[in-house]
Amino acid sequence: MPLIEYGCHDCKSISEALVRDRYSIPASVACEDCGGSNTVRLISRVNYKMQKKAKYDDDFLGKAMPAMRKKKETAQYFAEGPKASDEAKMFEMGEQIGERIDRMIESNFPKKK
């Protein structure tokens, strides 16, 4: 059952209508604010999420986390870093390490022609 948005030409507000049959969507409905029938169907915004692939998989990060929490160079980040879960901190560190490795590889190998 789609939720359809309609814009009112008279009061400029947006109304929503739950349509039970997606094959018979009305071209116009009564405005929820002013009650007028001078409405037109709108194209609704679409919300989507882009997923970024991690440089390192979750198994590796989960296994490496205990060592990273104890290691002198990274223990302070876990203790005082951003207010996030340890998993989020480990993911962020993995991303940073991966980006550094990518830059090192790119700078040490000849460019493709």
N, C-alpha and C positions, 0 to 999 in steps of 0.2 A: 504494500500500500504506500504509494508515494505521497510525500508532503509537498504540495505545490505552493509557490509564493505568487501573490498577485499585488501589483502596484496600483494605487488609486490615483487617477488623474485629478480628482477634485481636492483631496486633502494631502496628497503626496505621501501617505503612509503605506506600509506593507502589511498585507494580511496573509495568513497561511490557511490552507485548506487540505485536510486529509482526504484523499480520494481513494475510494475502495476498489474501483475498477480502473486500472491504468490505461485501458483502451477507450474509456469515455471520460476524458478529462475536460471539464468545462472551460470555455474560452474566457469566461468572466464569472465572478462571484460577488456577493455583497461585501462591501468594505466593513471590516471589523470596527473601525473608528467612527466613520461618518454614516455608515449604512447605505452609501451610494452604490450604484451598479456600474459606474464608469471606471471599471478596473480592467487590467490587462495582465495576462500571465507573464511572469518574469523568468529569466534564466537564473537559476540559483547558483550561488558560489559553490565550488567543490572544495572540500577539505581533504588533503592527502598528506601522507607522511613519507618522506624520502628516507630510506634506510641506508646508512653508511656502513659498508663492510669493514669490520675490524681488521687491523693489521695482524693481530694475533688472535687465535680462536680462544673461546672461553675455557677449554680444558687447560691450555697452556697457562693462561692468566691465573686460573684457580690453583694450579700446582705451584706456580711461582710466587703467589701472594705471601705465604708464611716466610719465605726467605727474604722477600723484599721488605716486609715489615720489620725484620730483625737487622737488616743490613744498615750500616751506619749512614750511608749516603741517602737512603730513602726512608729511614725510620721517622725522621723529622717531618717529612711530607705527610706520612700517615697520621702522625700525632697532631700536627698544626696546620695541615693543608686545608683546602676548601671544605666546608661543611657538607660532605657527601659521604655515601657509603664507601666502605673499603673497596668493594667491587668497582664502583664508579672511579675511584682514585686509581685503581690498578688499570682499568681500561684507558684512562687518560694518559697514564705513564706509558702504556703499550703503544698508544698512538704517537706520542712524542718520540719514543725510541724508533718506531717504524719510520717516521718522517726523517729522522736523522740518518738512518740506514739508507733510505731511498736517496737522500741528497748525496751521501758519500758514494753510493754506487754510480749515480748519474755523473758526478764530477770526476770519477776515475775511469770511466769507460768512454770510448770514442762515441761521438754522436752518430746516429743513423743518417745515412744520406739518401 
